[in-house]
Amino acid sequence: MKTFLILISFLGVTCIAMAQEPHEQLQRMNTIKYEFTQAIYPNSYIFSYERVTTPDQTFCVTLGYEEFPNIVGVSSRTNVKDNLSKSGFKAGAEYRFYLKNENKYLAPHGVYIGPYVSYHSFFNTRDLEVDVDGVKETAQLKTNFSILNLGAQLGYQFVIHDHWTIDLVLIGPSVSNYRANMKLDGDFTFDKGEVENEVLLKILDRFPMLDNLLTNKEISTSGRFDSWSVGWRYQLLVGYHFGKKKKH
């Protein structure tokens, strides 16, 4: 992941250095983009639409399909025998201010800042195998895990040959809500809450920014988890810029 972040930062600096042409006076209003930075969620198809609202401001919406990656080893006694089903989605919105003092171009070309909100929701069904004093017990675990991010971002978007775009979010901290609902079914003797917490910690291990902030948090007796913590956003999107040019 460090290598990936270094690559994004390098591309951002390169794009800024390449901005040498005169300020454009004609402006296309629409951009459709595909996101390439879903490294945490490998099976994903996320699209974004950006619309110019003023010469230096835009509004973006994001929507797409994504899955939470497979979990195999949960703990020394608990394993996932089979990932039976998985699905999920991402939705989001953001407003961008393209900085007039930093940019030679009209939006959506140049340095931008602004607020964003994004929501991830995942649905998984897994067969678990738990070692109870040498005896293998099985159960089926249904999980609904979601993340709500409220944050601000700094990025740069480069428009190539008037139609293609490279959009880089370089800094994007957030306050994030992590929520899980879990349900274990089956004939077993092991402690339900302990196994659910083991799975929860395995899920949260996918987010390096959390470190130990959620270590002491636990699933409630009703199988629910709800906690606020930190989050982080970085993105690389490639898009197509189109629409009749509007004069400014």
C-alpha positions as CSV (number, residue, x, y, z in Angstrom):
1,M,0.0,0.0,0.0
2,K,2.9,2.4,0.7
3,T,4.2,1.8,-2.8
4,F,0.7,2.6,-4.2
5,L,0.5,5.9,-2.2
6,I,4.0,6.9,-3.4
7,L,2.8,6.2,-7.0
8,I,-0.2,8.4,-6.6
9,S,1.8,11.2,-5.1
10,F,4.3,11.0,-8.0
11,L,1.6,11.1,-10.6
12,G,0.1,14.2,-8.8
13,V,3.4,16.1,-8.9
14,T,3.9,15.1,-12.5
15,C,0.5,16.3,-13.5
16,I,1.0,19.7,-11.9
17,A,4.4,20.1,-13.5
18,M,2.9,19.3,-16.9
19,A,0.3,22.2,-16.7
20,Q,2.0,24.6,-18.9
21,E,-0.6,25.6,-21.5
22,P,-2.6,28.9,-21.5
23,H,-5.8,29.2,-19.5
24,E,-8.7,27.7,-21.4
25,Q,-11.8,29.9,-22.0
26,L,-14.0,27.1,-23.2
27,Q,-15.3,24.6,-20.7
28,R,-16.8,21.2,-21.1
29,M,-19.3,20.4,-18.3
30,N,-19.3,16.6,-17.7
31,T,-16.8,13.9,-16.8
32,I,-17.4,10.2,-16.3
33,K,-14.7,8.3,-14.4
34,Y,-13.7,4.8,-13.3
35,E,-11.9,4.2,-10.0
36,F,-8.7,2.1,-10.0
37,T,-7.8,2.4,-6.3
38,Q,-10.0,-0.2,-4.8
39,A,-7.0,-2.2,-3.5
40,I,-8.8,-3.1,-0.2
41,Y,-11.8,-4.4,-2.1
42,P,-10.4,-6.3,-5.1
43,N,-13.7,-7.2,-6.9
44,S,-15.2,-3.7,-7.5
45,Y,-16.6,-1.6,-10.3
46,I,-16.9,2.0,-9.1
47,F,-17.9,4.9,-11.4
48,S,-18.1,8.6,-10.7
49,Y,-19.8,11.5,-12.5
50,E,-18.5,15.1,-12.1
51,R,-20.6,18.1,-13.2
52,V,-19.3,21.7,-13.5
53,T,-21.6,24.0,-11.5
54,T,-19.5,27.3,-11.8
55,P,-16.3,28.0,-13.8
56,D,-14.3,26.9,-10.7
57,Q,-16.6,24.5,-8.8
58,T,-18.0,21.0,-9.5
59,F,-20.3,18.4,-7.9
60,C,-19.5,14.7,-8.0
61,V,-21.6,11.5,-7.3
62,T,-20.1,8.0,-7.0
63,L,-21.8,4.6,-7.2
64,G,-20.7,1.1,-7.8
65,Y,-20.5,-2.5,-6.8
66,E,-17.8,-3.9,-4.5
67,E,-17.1,-7.0,-2.3
68,F,-15.3,-7.5,0.9
69,P,-12.3,-9.8,0.3
70,N,-12.4,-13.4,1.5
71,I,-11.4,-14.2,5.1
72,V,-9.7,-17.5,5.8
73,G,-7.8,-17.8,9.1
74,V,-9.7,-15.9,11.8
75,S,-7.8,-17.0,14.9
76,S,-5.8,-20.0,16.2
77,R,-9.1,-21.9,16.8
78,T,-11.5,-20.4,14.3
79,N,-11.3,-20.7,10.5
80,V,-13.6,-19.9,7.6
81,K,-14.4,-23.2,5.8
82,D,-16.2,-21.4,2.9
83,N,-17.2,-17.9,1.9
84,L,-20.7,-18.8,0.7
85,S,-21.9,-15.4,-0.6
86,K,-20.8,-11.8,-0.8
87,S,-22.0,-8.6,-2.2
88,G,-21.8,-4.9,-1.5
89,F,-21.9,-1.4,-2.9
90,K,-20.3,2.1,-2.5
91,A,-22.1,5.4,-2.8
92,G,-20.8,8.9,-2.3
93,A,-20.9,12.6,-3.1
94,E,-18.5,15.5,-3.0
95,Y,-18.2,19.2,-3.8
96,R,-15.0,20.6,-5.3
97,F,-13.5,24.0,-5.3
98,Y,-10.8,24.4,-8.0
99,L,-8.4,27.0,-6.6
100,K,-8.2,30.0,-8.9
101,N,-4.9,31.2,-7.6
102,E,-3.2,27.9,-8.2
103,N,-4.8,26.9,-11.6
104,K,-4.3,28.2,-15.1
105,Y,-7.4,26.3,-16.2
106,L,-11.1,26.2,-15.6
107,A,-12.7,23.3,-13.7
108,P,-12.3,20.4,-13.7
109,H,-8.6,20.9,-14.5
110,G,-6.2,21.6,-11.6
111,V,-5.8,21.6,-7.9
112,Y,-9.0,21.2,-5.8
113,I,-10.2,21.0,-2.2
114,G,-13.6,20.2,-0.8
115,P,-15.8,18.0,1.5
116,Y,-16.9,14.5,0.7
117,V,-19.1,11.8,2.1
118,S,-18.9,8.1,1.1
119,Y,-20.7,4.9,2.3
120,H,-19.6,1.3,1.9
121,S,-21.9,-1.6,2.7
122,F,-21.0,-5.3,2.6
123,F,-23.1,-8.5,3.0
124,N,-21.3,-11.8,3.6
125,T,-22.3,-15.4,4.5
126,R,-19.5,-17.6,5.8
127,D,-19.3,-21.2,7.1
128,L,-17.1,-21.2,10.3
129,E,-15.2,-24.1,11.9
130,V,-14.3,-23.6,15.5
131,D,-12.0,-25.9,17.6
132,V,-13.6,-26.6,20.9
133,D,-11.2,-28.8,23.0
134,G,-10.2,-30.8,20.0
135,V,-13.7,-31.1,18.6
136,K,-14.5,-29.2,15.3
137,E,-17.8,-27.4,15.6
138,T,-19.4,-25.6,12.6
139,A,-21.7,-22.6,12.3
140,Q,-22.9,-20.2,9.6
141,L,-22.2,-16.5,10.1
142,K,-24.1,-13.7,8.3
143,T,-22.5,-10.3,8.4
144,N,-23.6,-6.8,7.4
145,F,-20.6,-4.5,7.7
146,S,-20.7,-0.8,6.7
147,I,-18.5,2.3,6.8
148,L,-19.7,5.9,6.7
149,N,-16.9,8.5,5.9
150,L,-17.3,12.3,6.4
151,G,-14.1,14.1,5.3
152,A,-12.2,16.7,3.3
153,Q,-9.8,16.2,0.5
154,L,-7.0,17.7,-1.6
155,G,-6.4,16.6,-5.1
156,Y,-5.4,17.3,-8.6
157,Q,-7.2,16.5,-11.9
158,F,-5.4,16.7,-15.2
159,V,-7.3,17.0,-18.5
160,I,-5.5,15.4,-21.5
161,H,-6.3,16.4,-25.1
162,D,-9.5,18.0,-24.0
163,H,-11.3,14.7,-23.4
164,W,-9.3,12.4,-21.0
165,T,-8.8,13.0,-17.3
166,I,-6.5,11.6,-14.6
167,D,-8.0,12.4,-11.2
168,L,-5.8,12.0,-8.1
169,V,-7.0,12.4,-4.5
170,L,-3.7,13.0,-2.6
171,I,-5.0,13.7,0.9
172,G,-8.4,12.7,2.3
173,P,-8.8,12.3,6.1
174,S,-12.2,11.5,7.5
175,V,-14.2,10.8,10.6
176,S,-15.7,7.4,10.0
177,N,-18.4,5.2,11.5
178,Y,-17.8,1.5,11.5
179,R,-20.9,-0.7,12.0
180,A,-21.5,-4.4,12.0
181,N,-24.5,-6.7,12.4
182,M,-23.7,-10.4,12.9
183,K,-25.8,-13.5,13.2
184,L,-24.5,-17.0,14.0
185,D,-26.7,-20.0,13.2
186,G,-26.1,-23.7,14.0
187,D,-25.7,-26.3,16.7
188,F,-22.6,-25.4,18.7
189,T,-21.3,-25.1,22.2
190,F,-18.7,-22.4,21.8
191,D,-19.2,-18.8,23.1
192,K,-21.1,-16.9,20.4
193,G,-19.8,-13.5,21.4
194,E,-16.1,-14.5,21.5
195,V,-16.2,-16.0,18.0
196,E,-18.1,-12.9,16.6
197,N,-15.4,-10.6,18.1
198,E,-12.7,-12.7,16.6
199,V,-14.3,-12.3,13.1
200,L,-14.8,-8.5,13.8
201,L,-11.1,-8.0,14.6
202,K,-10.2,-9.9,11.5
203,I,-12.4,-7.6,9.4
204,L,-10.9,-4.5,11.0
205,D,-7.4,-5.7,10.3
206,R,-8.1,-4.7,6.7
207,F,-7.9,-1.0,7.7
208,P,-4.3,-0.2,8.7
209,M,-5.2,3.4,9.7
210,L,-7.2,2.0,12.7
211,D,-4.2,0.4,14.4
212,N,-5.4,-0.2,18.0
213,L,-8.1,2.4,18.1
214,L,-10.9,-0.3,18.0
215,T,-9.1,-3.0,19.9
216,N,-11.3,-2.7,23.0
217,K,-14.5,-2.4,21.1
218,E,-16.7,-5.5,21.1
219,I,-19.8,-7.0,19.5
220,S,-22.8,-6.5,21.8
221,T,-24.9,-9.4,23.1
222,S,-27.3,-8.8,20.2
223,G,-24.5,-9.2,17.6
224,R,-24.1,-5.5,16.9
225,F,-21.1,-3.2,16.7
226,D,-21.0,0.6,16.2
227,S,-18.0,2.8,16.7
228,W,-16.6,6.1,15.4
229,S,-12.9,6.4,14.5
230,V,-10.5,7.8,11.9
231,G,-10.5,7.1,8.1
232,W,-8.4,7.9,5.1
233,R,-9.1,8.3,1.4
234,Y,-6.8,8.1,-1.6
235,Q,-8.0,7.7,-5.2
236,L,-6.9,7.3,-8.7
237,L,-9.6,7.7,-11.4
238,V,-9.4,7.8,-15.2
239,G,-12.2,9.5,-17.0
240,Y,-13.8,10.8,-20.2
241,H,-14.5,14.6,-20.4
242,F,-17.4,15.5,-22.7
243,G,-20.3,17.9,-23.5
244,K,-20.7,21.0,-25.6
245,K,-18.2,23.6,-24.6
246,K,-19.5,26.6,-22.6
247,K,-17.8,29.9,-23.0
248,H,-16.6,31.8,-19.9
